[in-house]
């Protein structure tokens, strides 16, 4: 490894030392960027804001420079002219290289005019720019200096709203001025004026001015005051139609829940529900769930917010292909009235999907998996979503120490989502959110057989609520979360194994878990144009507290030779568990990204439990964790299991505390093929060490030296809807080795490479 390192460094230095200037054609000069020089008679307020805004206007941008060299430009040149649009040379030129930016491609006169316009729009009315062209002695490089001759910007002396008492529009604008973005003493800024006009239009639409248009708002400036001050007049254009100055109310709301495109006549059985006219033809959906999503009501002033909420809620029901809300004048009624017509085109009620998978784990077990899913979008004609899932999988090791050992699993699952909060009491207020809240019911059963060892049965029942607070914020509350798992048909070899190891035996004990869980999600990845996107997931779960409280009133049955209590004859778990997952996705360029993640988790058993249930413990290592190590093979702490346990393929080393960090550089190769360089670090620990698992407890004095580190590279086939990933990781630091021998980078060989074949990105 050391022999490879030195040549790589020399290669990098060789590329970095090449400025690519010798490849520039004689008739051209390489454009090396622009500088901004501010010239003022004194200190100018908001000078930095103006300089930043001007810098964003400068085009084009020069070639990427690293310590004075331009390696990407050099790659573009050395790749040469390619006749074929494929092959390594084409990839090197188009994907890795960067085309040259010559001075002939610039237009400083045009840029200077754009700078003058920007300064004026920011209130620097008497400021202007000039430019200077600076050529190097050799004539091979050219820079441009833009000089900004700046004076103080104009500020608002007074903001005056004209009052036309003949209409309610002007009066409303005057009463609304307390929420204005325009403040006296602030600098004039055209962008702020545009935002203020949009705000005023939005406010008017929320208060019944249905036909108003933001173009009707007029701003007039009076700069005759001098001394950098101006008066701003806010008024309505004289040519504004009278219709736009009127407040409108809703006369009627008509709903057509089974409308068809091209349908000429509108018919159906009319029902009046909560002042809404509901015209039903086929009985596709009951009126109640639809009416609950409609916030526009009769004899109420039109409000654009309620208009948008209605549209979003109807779409959020998930049973309509198209939602069309048409608003027209109610000509038959005297006054300013609107008629609201809602046309809903249903989706097919039922759908089925089949998904084939090929699983490959870092413990070298492979096998197929099949997932069948049946969806009923309107199960009880109340927009309920029922999902029936059946998953089956099989895995084995074709070569290796576990050749011939296999596991199969069958997992049926039923989910029901009702589009409202189902509560034992009635809410006295309506939740004005754009998103439909849902009540969830989930029944999950899993049967797993590790042939030759044991069978494992698991049943999980969940009841709770899911709701979306905003586009980026989700909540998931499970008021009832019950999980029961039980081991059956253990083999003699397996019983002999666990009876000789107290810790291993504890992992397979029959347990009953009943508690409450809450999850919070914040995800900025929905904002595609945002350069730096943040993701956060926080979870908290408690178990056994309600049962324990009940047992304080009614004495509980206890296990033989133990003070642990039982429920339904089964030992119940009592614990609290919290964890967070924080991610940051920073776009370096349009196609490259630096992704990072930090995970922290802590579980505390108490009361009726001495350890965390095995399925609630934390694990480290594998395709979605520290990729330089086998799945779940790290920790706890500096503990390393004996060889007799390492040979058990179903052994997974868990902990009650987890810390993990990952960084990854993602870049395109060509087409759908992407690449990545990564480094992962982490471990799990117990709250207290035991004689069976020494050196496993977490301590602020020792946890850093016990961090496992892995690194590597990977390739991904990214089809947007499907990602196949192969990551090759190597261990860099092994925490179970003696302290001075934990860094193992130099000892890594081919046999230490961990192959991680998985679906989707690691985070």
DOSEZA-723213 format. One record per residue (C-alpha): x, y, z; residue in one letter. Coordinates in pm, whole numbers, plus 50000, padded with zeros to 5 digits. Layout:
BEGIN
XYZa/...
***
This chain:
BEGIN
500005000050000x/502875023550083x/504495015749745x/501325027049569x/500935058549777x/504135076249663x/503495072449286x/499935084949335x/501255116149509x/503725122349225x/500935118448968x/498815143649150x/501675168649172x/502415163848802x/498825171748706x/498575200748953x/501785216348817x/500325218748470x/498485251648415x/497345241248064x/498485275247925x/500705259247663x/497585244047502x/495825277747460x/495675287247087x/497925316646988x/494965337446872x/493225333447210x/493855344947567x/492655324847867x/490105343648076x/491195340448439x/488325358148613x/487105392148722x/487785414449020x/485535440549178x/486995473349300x/484765497249494x/485535534549478x/483605556249723x/483925591449868x/483555575950214x/481855547050391x/478715535850204x/475995516850389x/475125482250245x/478265482950030x/478925445950094x/475375436649985x/475875455549660x/479265439349596x/477825404649653x/474915411449417x/477265424949149x/479555394649179x/476625371649095x/476075390748769x/479575385648632x/479625361548339x/481225339248233x/482955322148523x/486615313448470x/488025278148468x/488435260248801x/491795268448954x/493615248849228x/496735265749367x/497165283949036x/496835252448826x/493855241448616x/493845203248615x/490295199548474x/491135222648183x/494355203148129x/492365170648109x/490065186347848x/493055195747633x/494985162847664x/491885142747574x/492145158547227x/489505159446958x/487265128846960x/485375117846650x/483305092246839x/480975102347120x/481885072447334x/484885055347488x/487325065247760x/488665095847575x/485185110147527x/484335103247892x/487595119748008x/486895150647800x/483185155147866x/482785141848219x/486085149048391x/487485177248179x/486405213548172x/486245233047840x/488345265047821x/486925299647884x/488655324547654x/488575362347684x/486845363747345x/483835347347510x/483345376747749x/481355408747696x/482435433447968x/480335461647818x/477145441247856x/478135430448208x/478835466848304x/475345476948187x/473835448848394x/475835460848697x/474535496648652x/470955483748634x/471445462548948x/472905491849144x/469965513549041x/467445486549142x/469135484449483x/468705521949541x/472175533849442x/470705557849185x/473825579049134x/476295549849118x/477805534848804x/480525510848688x/483495509848453x/485815481748356x/489505476648286x/491045448148087x/494295434648233x/496475413348009x/499465393448134x/502925400947995x/502825369747781x/499355378047656x/498185342847742x/495975353448035x/493445381748074x/491495394148375x/488805420948401x/488475446248684x/485035461548733x/485205494748917x/482105504849112x/481805542449170x/479325542349455x/477475568749655x/474925564749931x/471695546849839x/468285563649859x/466155554950160x/462435558750230x/461525591650392x/457815584250395x/455525557150258x/452145571150158x/449055550550074x/446545569349859x/442985566549984x/440155564149736x/437095563449961x/434905552849671x/435995516249696x/436765491349973x/440045480749808x/441975512549894x/440615512750248x/441715476750296x/445255484050174x/445525512250428x/444445489750717x/446875462750596x/449955485450582x/451065475050931x/452185441750778x/454075458050491x/457655448950398x/458355485850325x/459745505450621x/460755541950651x/464525546350677x/465175514450479x/467015513950146x/464995513649825x/465125478949670x/463165468149362x/463215431449474x/461495441249800x/458875461049607x/458115430349394x/457785408749708x/455545434949869x/453275435849566x/452945397749578x/452235399449952x/449535425749901x/447935405149624x/447995373749841x/446425392450133x/443675406549911x/442935371949767x/442635358550122x/439995384750196x/437565381349909x/439115401849625x/438895372249388x/439425391249063x/442295413149179x/445605412048987x/448995422949135x/449685443148818x/447035467748936x/449315479549222x/451395510349133x/454455523949316x/455475560049251x/458755575749366x/459455612249447x/463185619149478x/462885657249485x/463645657749858x/467395653249790x/469915641050049x/469365605149939x/465725604050053x/462525596549865x/458795594449922x/457045563149800x/453385564349699x/451405531949700x/448305533949488x/445975514849257x/446155520748882x/443265542048750x/442445516248480x/441835488848740x/438475471948657x/435705478248908x/435215440748938x/438685437649089x/437825462049367x/434915441449499x/434775415649779x/433155383149667x/431275357149867x/430555320749782x/426975314049675x/427155276049643x/429595246849636x/428835217949400x/430775185149410x/430795158749132x/432735128949279x/432565105848973x/432985129948685x/434245118048346x/436285138448098x/434185150647808x/430965146048003x/428415171147876x/425585168248122x/425965169448497x/423535147248679x/423325124948979x/421455122549306x/421765155349492x/422515155549863x/422995187250067x/425635180750332x/426975208950548x/425675234350289x/427575216150009x/425685201549709x/426935166049649x/425915149949316x/426445112249332x/426015089649029x/427845056749095x/428335056949473x/432135054649425x/432865072149755x/430735082450052x/430145120150085x/431645124450434x/435385119950358x/435085142850054x/433115169950234x/435665169750519x/438375180850275x/436365210550139x/437055243250323x/435065266150091x/431575271250236x/428385289050134x/427735325050233x/431365329950339x/433865354950193x/436165338449939x/439625329850080x/442485318249855x/444055299050148x/440915277650185x/440875273449807x/444415258949810x/443805237450118x/440745222349949x/442715213649635x/445595198249831x/443315178350061x/441265164049773x/444455153449593x/445805139749922x/442895115449958x/444645094149696x/441465082049522x/441145108049246x/443125109548922x/442245146148858x/440835173649077x/439425203748895x/438065233449091x/436215258748873x/434925291849006x/432455312848811x/430215342948873x/426785335149011x/424845356148762x/421455346048897x/422155361349238x/422255399049299x/425555411749443x/429085397949430x/428695360149442x/430775330649321x/429785295349232x/432325268149317x/432215236049111x/434495206949204x/434955179648942x/436625147449064x/437795119548831x/438275086649025x/441385064849012x/441095027148959x/440135012949296x/442474982849302x/446044976249193x/448574948349234x/452364948749210x/455034921749206x/458624929349302x/461514905449253x/464734910749447x/468144894449461x/469594899149809x/473334898549874x/474664905050223x/478124913650346x/478254880050527x/478294863950177x/474744850650201x/472734854849884x/469254845549771x/466044856649600x/463124875549751x/459584880949622x/457214908049738x/453514907749639x/451424938649712x/447694944449665x/446214979149719x/442604989249764x/442405027349755x/438785029949865x/438184999150076x/435045009550263x/434085037950027x/435605062850267x/438965068250090x/440585042250316x/443795026950184x/444194989750252x/447534973550163x/448084935750167x/451754925950148x/453274891550130x/457044888250125x/459074856550098x/462854853250096x/465494826450090x/469224830050148x/472194806750163x/475954806550118x/477144789549800x/480794789549905x/482414794050243x/482274780350594x/478454781350601x/477934764050267x/474664744850276x/473204765150566x/470114784750470x/467334806550603x/463874813250469x/461304838850582x/457604844750520x/456194878950612x/452494887550558x/451504923250648x/448214942250645x/448024980150662x/444945002250681x/445085040250656x/441955060850727x/442075097150600x/441295114350932x/442145113651301x/439955086651458x/439545098551815x/437165089652101x/436185126452115x/435285152251852x/437725179851766x/436235214351824x/438425229651554x/439345221151196x/443005215551122x/443815240050842x/446685220650689x/447325213850321x/447775176850398x/445395149050491x/446045133750837x/445715096050863x/444955070051126x/447025038451081x/446335002051170x/449144977151097x/449254939751160x/452604923351082x/453534886751117x/456934871551044x/457994835251038x/461714829050999x/463414795250994x/467164791551032x/467214755350922x/469154733551162x/468944758951446x/465494773551527x/462264789551406x/461294824851509x/457714837751521x/457014874851553x/453704893751568x/453424931651568x/450314953051609x/450394990951564x/447755017951601x/448455054851566x/448515085451346x/450555099551058x/450325135750957x/452245160950753x/452755194950910x/454465210650609x/456095200050284x/459315191850473x/457905180750812x/456225147350897x/455035131951222x/454345095551306x/452785086651643x/452095050651748x/449835051352052x/449765013452062x/452824993851954x/452744957352058x/455404932451955x/455624896352059x/458334872251947x/458894836052039x/461484809551955x/460254774951854x/461704741351754x/465284748151869x/467754721151765x/469924702752017x/473034719551882x/471434753551919x/470274746752277x/473714734652369x/475204766252224x/472964791752402x/472864772952733x/476624776752746x/476464814352689x/474224835652914x/474374866452687x/473464847052375x/470624829352558x/469184862652672x/468894874052311x/466494846252222x/464224848452526x/460494850752464x/459374886852524x/456354909452506x/456924945852407x/454084970952445x/454535008452442x/454355041852261x/456575054551981x/456945088451809x/458985098351503x/459745133051366x/461015138551011x/462455169750851x/463535165350489x/464765192950257x/465475168949969x/462075178249830x/463625212349754x/465485201949439x/466985236349370x/468435240149722x/472185235149715x/472555223950077x/469815199650182x/469355187850541x/467565156650664x/466685149351029x/464875120051186x/464325117551560x/462645087951736x/461605080952091x/459995048952218x/458955036552559x/457675002252659x/456134985352960x/455205016353162x/451425011753140x/451704974853231x/454024983353520x/451575009453650x/448744984153630x/450844958753823x/451284983654106x/447544980954156x/447094944154066x/449964921154176x/451664904553881x/452854869153829x/456664865853847x/459084842553677x/460574814053878x/463754824154064x/463304859953935x/461594892454026x/460574898753662x/456804902153616x/454674886453347x/451734896553130x/449684868852967x/452284845453112x/455074862652915x/457834884753048x/457294920652933x/460044945252844x/460454979153006x/462775004852848x/463185038652684x/464935042552349x/465905074452163x/467885079351844x/468605106151584x/469725104851222x/471125137651079x/472205140350715x/473575167950496x/473625167250116x/475815194749971x/475865198649593x/479375207849486x/478275210249123x/475155200648932x/476235164048924x/478615159849220x/477685158549585x/479265156249929x/476935136250156x/477415131450530x/475485114750810x/475605112851189x/473685087251395x/473355086151772x/471165062751976x/470665053152338x/468505026552500x/467965022652875x/466344991253022x/464814995153366x/462134981053594x/461164947153459x/464164944953219x/467874941553283x/468834943752913x/467344958952600x/465284934552388x/467434921252109x/465224935951832x/465514970351995x/469304970652022x/471654990351795x/474064974351547x/477054985951347x/478734972851031x/477394963150690x/476114977650362x/474205006450526x/476605012850812x/480405009850843x/481044993250509x/484584981250579x/483184954650818x/480754925650793x/477124932050884x/476564937651259x/480104926251341x/481394957151526x/481344960151904x/480094963452158x/483044985452252x/486424968152226x/484854933652270x/485574906152018x/483554873952048x/485454840952069x/486004821051752x/483294796251856x/480694824051832x/482164840651522x/481474808951330x/477734812051398x/476314828651090x/473234842851268x/475244859651544x/474744897251550x/476564918651804x/474214945051943x/474514973552190x/472484998852389x/474405029652273x/475395038251917x/477545065051754x/478215065251381x/479395090251118x/479645086550741x/480995108650465x/480715101850093x/481735119749774x/479375111149487x/480255117949125x/479055107748775x/481005083148560x/478865081348248x/475165077448183x/473375060348472x/476665048248621x/477755067948929x/480805065549153x/481535072249520x/484435075149764x/483505070250129x/484715067950487x/482655054150776x/483265053451151x/481235040151442x/480565014551713x/477975003051964x/478344999652343x/476504986252648x/475475008352938x/477334985253175x/480024959753106x/479514923353207x/481834894253274x/480504877052959x/481184908052742x/484264926152878x/485394960552750x/481904967152617x/480664996352832x/480505032052705x/482775057452871x/483585093252768x/487235085652844x/487505054852621x/484865056652346x/487005075152088x/489795048852077x/487045022452035x/485655037351713x/485895014051412x/486865030551082x/486345018050728x/486825033550387x/486435024550022x/484815032049690x/481725021349506x/479775021949184x/476015026149149x/473555020348867x/471135049048926x/467875046748730x/466135071848963x/463355047149050x/465895019449115x/469475020349242x/471814990249244x/474934996349452x/478274978349490x/480574992549758x/484024978249825x/485124986250179x/488264979050378x/488774980850756x/491125008950856x/490785007051234x/489764976551439x/488794986051797x/489184951151943x/492934949551875x/495534961452131x/495494999452152x/498715006051960x/497834981551684x/494294992351596x/495205011551278x/495494983651021x/495605003250695x/499064990450598x/498174954050670x/495054953350453x/495084927250179x/492664915349913x/491044890750154x/490064919850382x/487894936850119x/484204936050211x/481824934449914x/478534952449984x/475894946249716x/472684964349803x/469704983649672x/469465021349716x/471975046049851x/473445039350198x/471925072250320x/
***
